[in-house]
Amino acid sequence: MGAVPVRIVPRRGFIQTDTHHLRSDACSFCRSLPSILNLPFYQNLTALIHGACCDQMRRMTETLANISKVPVFLYGAPRTYGADSLYFLNEMRSAFEKTAAELSITIDESLLPARIKVRNRLKERVFELRTAGLLSTALLHQIAASLLPPEKLIEFLDNLESDNTGSTKVPVMLAGSIPGVWELKVMEESGAHIKADATCMGDRVFQHRVDENIDPWTALYQSYIEDNDCPHRRPMNRLIRYMQELAGEREVQGVIYRSLKFCHPWGLSAERMRKELNLPFLRIDDDLSSPAVETFRTRVGAFVEMLNG
């Protein structure tokens, strides 16, 4: 479509100012989205497109459709693996076709194979650097949320000598809800080296390549929906197995499990994750709309001290 995809995440300068659009016991990321969209970074958006995973995301997207100055498009993402794939594939395709029609632009399907190929190359490059310990989690998050084209990101990574700043710190895995803007910095200041990241801004984003040998729409659906080890999917065995393998490969000593307040997919899974990962486990219930920074710092610092001991 010639569009520039921008991922909506908390960014520097984000201040919670508007939480009344959803009920008070809704996920604090969903409640924060109107405030996040008020950041200068997002003022030039021409449309919002979203796959509805958990119910709170669906409700927030419907709310955004009522308050947003730009058109909002929603498609269903199945909660269960192997659900009616043709229906959900058509849901996804229809949403993008409606976006193109609303913005008076055209989907050029002949471009899809080339775009898939270059994004696969970006994923491979990130995976190579992360496996070699040359790419920090902080920079990984920036790449996941960047609006730069993949060609520019690949060029940047090809010239990156090393971004490893955590060799003397305690290696841990970060898991849980979408990161905010200060948590990672606090963890690193507390002596933790986030060597593995299972959040939706970390290693998991670059896990699956899109099949370059089948119909592009089907390949995109398969990779981003059926192969997506997201915690809203059931059963969770695949996500847990991925996290177990990642923790073993990166030789982490513990898990910092950050669940946003009222985030059902991560919050309700915490106890099972603790048992099956079988590592020292720190669970923190965080709140984007009312952050408790010093409490967070104290608990992470105590956890790192325990691991050092």
BELVENUR-V762048 format. One record per backbone hydrogen bond with DSSP energy under -0.5 kcal/mol. NH is the residue of the N-H (numbers start at 1). CO is the residue of the C=O. E is the energy in kcal/mol with one decimal. If there is no record, write none. Layout:
BEGIN
NH_CO_E + NH_CO_E
END
This chain:
BEGIN
5_3_-0.7 + 9_7_-0.8 + 14_11_-2.0 + 17_15_-0.5 + 22_19_-0.7 + 26_23_-1.6 + 28_261_-1.5 + 31_27_-2.3 + 32_28_-1.1 + 33_29_-0.9 + 33_30_-0.7 + 35_32_-0.5 + 36_32_-2.6 + 37_33_-2.7 + 38_34_-0.5 + 38_35_-0.9 + 39_36_-1.7 + 42_39_-1.7 + 43_40_-1.7 + 45_42_-1.2 + 48_71_-2.3 + 50_73_-2.5 + 52_50_-0.6 + 52_75_-3.1 + 53_51_-0.7 + 58_54_-1.8 + 59_55_-2.4 + 60_56_-2.4 + 61_57_-2.4 + 62_58_-2.1 + 63_59_-2.1 + 64_60_-2.8 + 65_61_-1.8 + 66_62_-0.8 + 66_63_-1.0 + 67_63_-1.5 + 68_64_-2.8 + 71_46_-0.6 + 73_48_-2.7 + 75_50_-2.2 + 77_52_-2.1 + 81_234_-1.8 + 83_80_-1.1 + 85_83_-1.7 + 88_84_-2.1 + 89_85_-2.7 + 90_86_-2.2 + 91_87_-1.9 + 92_88_-2.3 + 93_89_-2.6 + 94_90_-2.7 + 95_91_-1.8 + 96_92_-1.7 + 97_93_-2.2 + 98_94_-2.5 + 99_95_-1.9 + 100_96_-2.4 + 101_97_-2.3 + 102_98_-2.6 + 103_99_-2.1 + 104_100_-0.5 + 104_101_-0.8 + 105_100_-2.5 + 108_106_-0.8 + 109_107_-1.1 + 111_108_-1.9 + 112_109_-1.0 + 115_111_-2.1 + 116_112_-2.8 + 117_113_-2.2 + 118_114_-2.0 + 119_115_-2.0 + 120_116_-2.3 + 121_117_-1.9 + 122_118_-1.8 + 123_119_-2.3 + 124_120_-2.5 + 125_121_-2.4 + 126_122_-2.5 + 127_123_-2.5 + 128_124_-2.5 + 129_125_-2.2 + 130_126_-2.7 + 131_127_-2.5 + 132_128_-1.7 + 133_130_-1.1 + 134_129_-2.9 + 135_129_-0.6 + 140_136_-2.0 + 141_137_-2.4 + 142_138_-1.4 + 143_139_-2.3 + 144_140_-2.3 + 145_141_-1.5 + 146_143_-1.0 + 152_149_-0.8 + 153_149_-1.7 + 154_150_-2.8 + 155_151_-2.1 + 156_152_-2.3 + 157_153_-2.6 + 158_154_-2.6 + 159_155_-1.0 + 159_156_-0.6 + 160_157_-1.3 + 161_159_-0.7 + 163_134_-1.8 + 165_163_-0.8 + 169_166_-1.5 + 170_191_-2.3 + 171_169_-0.5 + 172_193_-2.6 + 173_254_-2.4 + 174_196_-2.6 + 175_173_-0.5 + 175_256_-2.4 + 177_258_-2.0 + 186_182_-1.9 + 187_183_-2.3 + 188_184_-2.3 + 189_185_-2.4 + 190_186_-1.4 + 191_188_-1.5 + 192_187_-2.3 + 193_170_-3.3 + 194_192_-0.6 + 195_172_-1.4 + 195_193_-1.9 + 196_172_-1.4 + 198_174_-3.3 + 202_199_-1.3 + 203_197_-1.1 + 204_197_-0.9 + 205_202_-1.4 + 206_202_-0.6 + 206_203_-1.1 + 207_204_-1.3 + 219_215_-2.6 + 220_216_-2.6 + 221_217_-2.4 + 222_218_-2.7 + 223_219_-2.4 + 224_220_-2.6 + 225_221_-2.0 + 226_221_-1.5 + 227_222_-2.6 + 228_225_-0.5 + 229_227_-0.7 + 230_228_-2.1 + 233_230_-2.0 + 234_79_-2.6 + 240_236_-2.3 + 241_237_-2.6 + 242_238_-2.4 + 243_239_-2.4 + 244_240_-2.5 + 245_241_-2.4 + 246_242_-2.7 + 247_243_-2.5 + 248_244_-2.0 + 249_245_-2.7 + 250_246_-2.3 + 251_247_-0.6 + 251_248_-0.5 + 252_247_-1.7 + 253_171_-3.4 + 254_171_-0.5 + 255_280_-2.5 + 256_173_-3.1 + 257_255_-0.7 + 257_282_-3.5 + 258_175_-2.6 + 258_256_-0.8 + 259_257_-0.7 + 259_284_-2.5 + 260_258_-0.5 + 261_286_-3.0 + 263_260_-2.4 + 264_262_-1.1 + 267_263_-3.0 + 268_264_-2.2 + 269_266_-0.7 + 270_266_-0.6 + 270_267_-0.9 + 273_269_-2.6 + 274_270_-2.6 + 275_271_-1.9 + 276_272_-2.6 + 277_273_-2.7 + 278_274_-1.2 + 280_253_-0.6 + 282_255_-3.0 + 283_281_-0.6 + 284_257_-2.7 + 284_282_-0.5 + 286_259_-1.8 + 286_284_-0.9 + 290_287_-0.8 + 293_291_-0.7 + 296_292_-2.1 + 297_293_-2.6 + 298_294_-2.4 + 299_295_-2.2 + 300_296_-2.4 + 301_297_-2.5 + 302_298_-2.2 + 303_299_-2.0 + 304_300_-2.6 + 305_301_-2.2 + 306_302_-2.1 + 307_303_-2.2 + 308_304_-2.4 + 309_305_-1.9
END
